[in-house]
Amino acid sequence: MKTLSDYPDLAKKYHNLINQPLVILEDACAVGKKLKMAGFENEANFCYEHCIKAMESFAASGNIDHCLSLETWMYEAFVRTTETEEHYYSCFKNWVPLLRQLGQQQQRPFSPRTDLKKICFVVQTGVLLAHTEVMLRAIDTWFALGIRPQIFLATIGGIEPSFGELLDRRKIGLIQPVLNGQLVDSPSERFAVLRERMHGLEIHTIVWLSVPTLASYALALKLAPRQVFWSVKFHGVFVPEADLHVCDGHKSEDVRIYHGNTWTVSPVPLTVALSDNSPEEVSQYRSQFPKDALLLGSLGREEKINSPEFLSAVCRILTQNPDAHYLWTGHWQPPRVLSAFAEAGIADRCHFIGWVNTNLVAEVLDIFLDTFPFGCGLTGFQAIGHGTPLLSMLGTDTLFGIRLSGDPKVRAWGNKPERSQVESLEILTAADTDHYVYLAQTLIDSVEFRREVCARELAYYRTEQDAIGLYAKRLWKNLSGLDEIG
């Protein structure tokens, strides 16, 4: 077991931090994140609690900009570093009421004129990530079905040129908090500018897209007459000023209850279009690794992989299979991940491949190991679509667990289903960590089982692909509050 003294640079930063008479909050978050990703929970909690006290102080003095900036730093450092439903809720409940109250104090009357056909998605930054890719997939399907509202996208921050091209191609209007050609510095002023622009464009409905930071302030501020919070992930933020909260789930469900709040279920269209990979591309990528190696992998952010339970399973699987190699992704390599691989003696067979073309690597892999407690979404569907068998976990936080747990037959099983029931689902699913390791070993040992799983999961993929139109119609009705617009 490593101690903080094993990381001298991090230990020095932490001790300097706690010995300062005046702590710089951005530093507290930066150091706190490194401590948390390295597994030093007590030290990270010291940084977190300091930030919570500062948030309370800022809110009490009405300093909106400090509150909004601090929320963003805290989210990156302390919230999304533990990818579970309960953790998100336990964090956000500490400051959502504070930011809501600040937003309520800044409400202004709406223009009496708005257009029901105008809908605006609100995102943190204009960049192609999982949630914005799902949004574009839904919009494309609406257009294909003849549903043609006037769509806008508002960004709180900047926009990548390549993403701007995707908007232009679809004639989606871009709204930015820009004055005199520059992004407004003040976070609260950005929302004031966005609200003014939306009112001038007579936008009736705004859809806050997934990322929870800033939502509690902005929705309490009231950006439009009708507001929707659409989460494709967790449900830690619930803002009464939103008219509807929309979440993913099984097609048979109408609502879900999260933390005592009602969310409307609208299955997310996750089967994004796949790009064909040439056999030469696949072979060239595989050539980086031993010829006879069985390639296991997970394609997601490092926070998902930096899970003690998941890392334990991966280490057990690779220890049992000396010819197996593991590919993992992210922006950087957390110390806890590296330590787990080193201590298990498998570091030489664990390959960090960075931020990659997931469409290609999803086909390169022999087996896709879905992370848990929070799983891989779009990349998992990419793997299935390319014929790579995927192993997931029936948890409350894996995407496949969320979707499949709403199936009536799964609900009928109760809280402790039999392993044989769970592993018979459309996606190969484990009931617990031991079961996960067992199923991974079965996939490794049996080519025939891999083929069976591939066929089952590909059938599920095609079923989901066929349902995209129905999902899109349902999503449109929920987001817009209208039946259809031709």
C-alpha positions in Angstrom: 0.0 0.0 0.0 1.5 3.3 -1.1 1.5 6.3 1.1 1.6 10.0 0.3 5.4 10.0 0.9 5.8 7.8 -2.1 4.7 10.8 -4.2 7.1 13.5 -3.0 6.0 16.2 -5.5 2.3 15.7 -4.6 3.1 15.5 -0.8 5.0 18.8 -1.1 2.1 20.6 -2.8 -0.4 19.3 -0.3 1.7 20.3 2.7 2.3 23.7 1.2 -1.4 24.1 0.7 -2.5 23.2 4.2 0.2 25.4 5.7 -0.8 28.5 3.8 -2.7 31.2 5.8 -4.8 31.9 2.6 -5.6 29.0 0.3 -5.9 29.7 -3.4 -9.1 27.8 -4.3 -8.0 26.8 -7.8 -4.8 25.3 -6.3 -6.9 23.5 -3.7 -9.0 21.9 -6.5 -5.9 21.0 -8.6 -4.1 19.4 -5.8 -7.3 17.8 -4.5 -7.9 16.1 -7.8 -4.4 14.6 -7.9 -4.9 13.4 -4.4 -8.2 11.8 -5.2 -7.0 10.2 -8.4 -4.1 8.7 -6.4 -6.4 7.3 -3.8 -5.7 9.6 -0.9 -9.3 10.3 0.1 -8.7 11.9 3.5 -6.3 14.5 2.1 -8.6 15.1 -0.9 -11.5 15.6 1.5 -9.6 18.3 3.3 -9.3 20.3 0.0 -13.0 19.6 -0.8 -14.3 20.8 2.6 -12.2 24.0 2.3 -13.9 24.7 -1.0 -17.4 24.0 0.3 -16.9 26.6 3.1 -15.6 29.1 0.5 -18.7 28.4 -1.7 -21.0 29.1 1.3 -19.1 32.3 2.0 -19.3 33.5 -1.6 -23.0 32.7 -1.8 -23.7 34.6 1.4 -22.0 37.7 0.1 -23.8 37.4 -3.3 -20.6 36.8 -5.3 -22.1 34.9 -8.2 -19.0 34.8 -10.4 -16.8 33.3 -7.6 -19.5 30.7 -6.9 -19.8 29.7 -10.6 -16.1 29.5 -11.1 -15.6 27.4 -8.0 -18.4 25.0 -8.9 -16.6 24.3 -12.2 -13.3 23.7 -10.5 -14.9 21.5 -7.8 -16.7 19.4 -10.4 -13.5 18.6 -12.2 -11.6 17.9 -9.0 -14.0 16.2 -6.7 -17.2 15.2 -8.5 -16.4 13.5 -11.8 -13.4 11.8 -10.3 -15.9 9.3 -8.7 -18.3 8.2 -11.4 -21.4 7.1 -9.4 -24.9 8.3 -9.1 -24.8 8.6 -5.4 -21.5 10.5 -5.3 -22.8 13.1 -7.8 -25.9 13.6 -5.7 -24.0 13.8 -2.4 -21.7 16.5 -3.8 -24.2 18.7 -5.7 -26.7 18.8 -2.9 -24.2 20.8 -0.9 -24.4 23.8 -3.2 -27.3 23.5 -5.6 -29.6 25.4 -3.2 -27.1 28.2 -2.9 -26.8 28.7 -6.6 -30.5 28.4 -7.2 -31.1 31.2 -4.7 -28.6 33.4 -6.5 -30.2 32.6 -9.9 -33.7 33.4 -8.5 -32.5 36.8 -7.4 -31.5 37.6 -11.0 -34.7 36.7 -12.8 -36.2 39.1 -15.3 -39.6 39.3 -17.0 -39.8 37.5 -20.4 -40.7 39.0 -23.7 -44.4 38.4 -24.3 -43.5 37.1 -27.8 -41.9 33.6 -28.2 -42.1 31.0 -31.0 -43.0 27.5 -30.0 -41.1 26.2 -33.0 -37.8 27.6 -31.7 -35.7 25.3 -29.4 -32.2 26.0 -28.1 -29.8 23.5 -26.7 -27.4 24.9 -24.1 -23.9 23.4 -23.8 -20.8 24.3 -21.8 -18.5 24.3 -24.8 -19.1 23.7 -28.5 -17.2 20.5 -29.0 -18.1 17.0 -30.2 -18.3 14.7 -27.1 -20.7 11.9 -26.3 -23.6 14.2 -25.2 -23.3 16.5 -28.2 -23.0 13.6 -30.6 -26.2 12.1 -29.2 -27.8 15.6 -29.6 -26.8 15.8 -33.3 -28.0 12.2 -33.8 -31.4 13.1 -32.5 -31.6 16.3 -34.6 -30.6 14.4 -37.8 -33.4 11.8 -37.1 -35.9 14.6 -36.5 -35.1 16.1 -39.9 -35.3 12.7 -41.5 -38.8 12.2 -40.0 -40.0 15.6 -41.2 -39.8 17.2 -37.8 -38.3 20.6 -38.6 -38.2 23.1 -35.8 -35.9 26.0 -35.8 -32.9 24.9 -33.7 -30.3 26.9 -32.0 -27.3 26.0 -29.9 -26.0 28.3 -27.1 -22.5 27.8 -25.8 -21.4 29.2 -22.4 -17.7 29.0 -23.5 -16.1 28.8 -26.9 -16.6 26.5 -29.8 -14.3 24.4 -31.8 -14.3 25.2 -35.6 -15.0 21.6 -36.6 -18.0 21.5 -34.3 -19.2 24.8 -35.8 -19.1 23.2 -39.2 -21.4 20.5 -38.0 -23.9 23.1 -36.8 -23.6 25.1 -40.1 -24.2 21.9 -42.1 -27.5 21.4 -40.2 -28.4 25.1 -40.3 -28.4 25.3 -36.5 -28.0 28.8 -35.2 -25.2 29.6 -32.9 -25.6 31.8 -29.9 -22.5 32.9 -27.9 -21.9 35.3 -25.0 -19.8 37.5 -27.1 -19.4 41.3 -27.0 -17.2 43.3 -29.3 -15.9 40.0 -30.8 -14.7 38.6 -27.4 -16.2 36.1 -25.0 -17.5 37.9 -21.9 -15.2 37.3 -18.9 -17.8 37.2 -16.1 -19.7 33.9 -15.9 -22.9 35.6 -14.7 -22.6 38.2 -17.4 -22.4 35.4 -20.0 -25.8 34.1 -18.9 -27.2 37.6 -19.0 -26.0 38.0 -22.6 -27.3 34.6 -23.6 -30.7 35.3 -22.0 -30.9 38.7 -23.9 -30.0 37.0 -27.2 -32.5 34.2 -26.7 -35.3 36.7 -25.8 -34.4 38.7 -29.0 -34.7 35.5 -31.1 -38.1 34.7 -29.5 -36.9 31.3 -28.3 -39.6 29.5 -26.4 -37.8 26.4 -25.1 -34.2 25.8 -23.9 -32.7 22.3 -23.3 -29.9 22.2 -20.9 -27.7 19.4 -22.2 -26.4 16.9 -19.6 -23.3 18.6 -18.0 -24.6 19.6 -14.5 -22.3 22.5 -13.7 -23.8 25.9 -13.8 -27.3 24.4 -14.4 -28.7 25.2 -11.0 -27.9 28.9 -11.4 -28.8 29.2 -15.0 -32.2 27.4 -14.8 -33.1 29.3 -11.7 -32.3 32.5 -13.6 -34.9 31.4 -16.2 -33.4 31.6 -19.7 -36.6 30.9 -21.5 -40.4 30.4 -20.8 -40.0 26.7 -21.1 -36.9 24.9 -19.7 -35.8 21.3 -19.9 -32.9 19.5 -18.2 -31.9 16.6 -20.3 -29.4 14.3 -18.6 -27.7 11.4 -20.5 -25.7 10.6 -17.4 -26.4 11.2 -13.7 -29.2 12.9 -11.9 -27.4 14.9 -9.1 -29.0 18.2 -10.1 -32.7 18.8 -10.0 -33.9 22.3 -10.5 -37.6 23.1 -9.9 -37.5 26.0 -12.3 -37.1 23.5 -15.1 -40.4 22.3 -16.5 -39.2 18.8 -17.2 -36.2 16.6 -16.3 -35.5 14.0 -18.9 -33.4 10.9 -18.5 -32.4 7.7 -20.2 -34.1 4.4 -19.5 -35.9 1.4 -21.0 -38.5 1.9 -23.6 -41.2 0.4 -21.4 -40.7 3.1 -18.7 -42.4 6.4 -18.4 -40.7 7.8 -15.4 -37.9 7.1 -12.9 -37.4 8.4 -9.4 -33.9 9.6 -8.5 -33.3 11.0 -5.0 -37.0 11.5 -4.5 -37.4 13.5 -7.7 -39.4 12.5 -10.8 -37.6 12.2 -14.2 -39.3 11.6 -17.5 -37.8 8.6 -19.4 -36.8 9.1 -23.0 -34.4 6.4 -24.3 -31.3 8.0 -25.7 -30.5 7.2 -29.4 -27.0 5.8 -28.8 -26.3 3.8 -31.9 -24.4 6.6 -33.7 -23.3 5.9 -37.2 -20.2 3.7 -37.5 -17.4 4.4 -39.9 -16.0 1.5 -41.9 -12.4 0.5 -41.0 -10.3 -1.1 -43.6 -8.6 -4.5 -42.8 -5.3 -2.7 -43.3 -6.1 -0.1 -40.7 -7.1 -2.7 -38.2 -4.0 -4.9 -38.9 -1.7 -1.9 -38.7 -3.0 -0.9 -35.3 -2.8 -4.5 -33.9 0.8 -4.8 -35.1 1.9 -2.6 -32.2 1.2 -5.5 -29.9 2.4 -9.1 -29.7 1.2 -11.1 -32.7 -0.6 -13.8 -30.6 -1.9 -11.5 -27.9 -5.6 -11.4 -27.0 -6.4 -7.7 -26.8 -8.8 -6.6 -24.0 -9.6 -3.0 -23.6 -11.8 -0.2 -22.3 -12.4 3.1 -24.2 -13.4 5.9 -21.9 -12.1 8.7 -19.7 -9.5 7.9 -17.2 -11.9 8.6 -14.3 -14.0 5.6 -15.4 -10.9 3.3 -15.4 -9.6 4.7 -12.2 -12.1 2.6 -10.2 -10.8 0.3 -7.5 -13.4 -2.4 -8.2 -12.9 -2.3 -11.9 -9.1 -2.2 -11.6 -9.2 -5.3 -9.3 -11.2 -7.2 -11.9 -8.8 -6.2 -14.7 -5.8 -7.3 -12.6 -7.4 -10.6 -11.8 -8.2 -11.3 -15.5 -4.8 -10.5 -16.8 -3.0 -12.4 -14.0 -5.0 -15.5 -15.0 -4.2 -15.0 -18.7 -0.5 -14.3 -19.4 -1.1 -13.9 -23.1 -3.8 -11.2 -22.6 -3.0 -7.5 -23.0 -5.1 -4.6 -21.9 -5.6 -1.3 -23.8 -6.9 1.8 -21.9 -7.5 5.4 -22.8 -7.7 8.8 -21.3 -6.0 12.2 -21.2 -3.4 11.1 -18.6 -2.4 8.2 -16.4 -3.7 8.3 -12.8 -1.3 7.0 -10.2 -3.8 4.6 -8.8 -4.2 2.9 -12.1 -0.4 2.6 -12.6 0.1 1.3 -9.1 -2.6 -1.3 -9.5 -1.0 -2.7 -12.6 2.5 -2.6 -11.1 1.5 -4.3 -7.9 -0.3 -7.1 -9.9 2.8 -7.6 -12.0 1.0 -6.9 -15.3 2.2 -3.4 -16.1 4.1 -4.6 -19.2 0.9 -5.9 -20.7 -1.2 -2.8 -19.9 -1.0 -0.1 -22.7 -2.1 3.5 -22.3 -3.1 4.5 -25.8 -4.3 8.1 -24.9 -7.2 9.8 -26.7 -7.8 7.8 -29.8 -10.1 7.1 -32.7 -12.5 4.9 -30.8 -14.3 3.8 -33.9 -11.1 2.0 -35.0 -9.9 0.7 -31.7 -13.4 -0.7 -30.9 -12.9 -3.0 -33.8 -9.2 -3.8 -33.0 -10.1 -5.2 -29.6 -10.9 -8.9 -29.1 -13.0 -8.2 -26.0 -14.4 -4.9 -24.7 -14.4 -4.6 -20.9 -17.0 -2.1 -19.9 -15.9 -0.1 -16.9 -17.9 -0.1 -13.6 -19.5 1.4 -11.5 -19.8 3.9 -14.4 -19.6 2.4 -17.8 -18.7 3.3 -21.4 -21.7 4.4 -23.5 -21.1 5.3 -27.2 -17.8 3.5 -27.4 -19.5 0.4 -26.1 -22.1 0.6 -28.8 -19.3 1.1 -31.3 -17.6 -2.1 -30.2 -20.9 -4.0 -30.4 -21.6 -2.6 -33.9 -18.2 -3.7 -35.1 -18.7 -7.2 -33.8 -16.5 -7.0 -30.7 -18.0 -8.8 -27.7 -18.7 -6.5 -24.7 -18.9 -7.5 -21.1 -20.8 -5.1 -18.8 -22.1 -4.9 -15.2 -25.8 -4.8 -14.1 -25.2 -1.8 -11.8 -27.1 1.4 -11.3 -24.4 3.4 -13.1 -23.3 1.4 -16.1 -25.1 2.6 -19.2 -26.2 -0.9 -20.1 -27.2 -1.5 -16.5 -29.3 1.6 -16.5 -31.0 0.7 -19.8 -31.5 -3.0 -19.1 -32.5 -2.6 -15.4 -35.7 -1.0 -16.6 -36.8 -4.1 -18.6 -39.9 -5.5 -17.0 -38.4 -9.0 -16.7 -35.4 -7.6 -14.9 -37.5 -5.6 -12.5 -39.4 -8.8 -11.8 -36.2 -10.5 -10.7 -36.0 -8.3 -7.6 -32.8 -7.0 -5.9 -30.8 -10.3 -6.1 -31.3 -11.9 -9.5 -29.6 -15.2 -10.3 -26.3 -15.1 -12.2 -27.8 -17.2 -15.0 -30.7 -14.6 -15.4 -28.3 -11.7 -15.6 -25.9 -13.2 -18.1 -28.8 -14.1 -20.4 -29.6 -10.4 -21.1 -29.2 -8.9 -24.6 -25.8 -7.5 -23.5 -23.5 -10.0 -21.7 -23.9 -8.7 -18.2 -22.4 -9.7 -14.8 -24.2 -9.6 -11.5 -21.0 -8.8 -9.4 -17.3 -8.5 -9.7 -16.6 -12.2 -9.3 -19.1 -13.0 -11.9 -17.5 -10.3 -14.2 -14.1 -12.0 -13.9 -15.8 -15.4 -14.5 -17.5 -14.2 -17.7 -14.4 -12.5 -18.9 -12.5 -15.8 -18.5 -15.2 -17.7 -20.4 -14.9 -15.2 -23.3 -11.2 -15.7 -23.3 -11.3 -19.5 -23.2 -14.1 -20.0 -25.7 -14.1 -18.7 -29.3 -17.5 -20.2 -29.7 -18.9 -18.3 -26.7 -17.4 -15.1 -28.1 -19.2 -15.7 -31.3 -22.5 -16.4 -29.5 -22.1 -13.2 -27.5 -21.3 -11.2 -30.6 -24.4 -12.5 -32.4 -26.6 -11.7 -29.4 -25.2 -8.2 -28.9 -25.3 -7.4 -32.6 -29.0 -8.3 -32.7 -29.5 -5.9 -29.7 -27.6 -3.2 -31.6 -29.8 -3.6 -34.7 -32.9 -3.5 -32.6 -31.7 -0.3 -31.0 -30.9 1.0 -34.5 -34.4 0.2 -35.7 -35.9 2.0 -32.7 -34.1 5.3 -33.3 -37.1 6.8 -35.1 -39.4 6.0 -32.2 -36.8 7.2 -29.7 -36.4 10.5 -31.6 -40.1 11.1 -31.7 -40.5 10.5 -28.0 -37.5 12.7 -27.3 -38.9 15.5 -29.5 -42.3 15.4 -27.7 -40.6 15.5 -24.3 -38.1 18.2 -25.1 -40.4 20.5 -27.0 -43.7 19.8 -25.3 -45.2 19.5 -28.8 -46.4 16.5 -30.7 -44.7 17.3 -34.0 -43.8 20.1 -36.4 -43.7 19.5 -40.1 
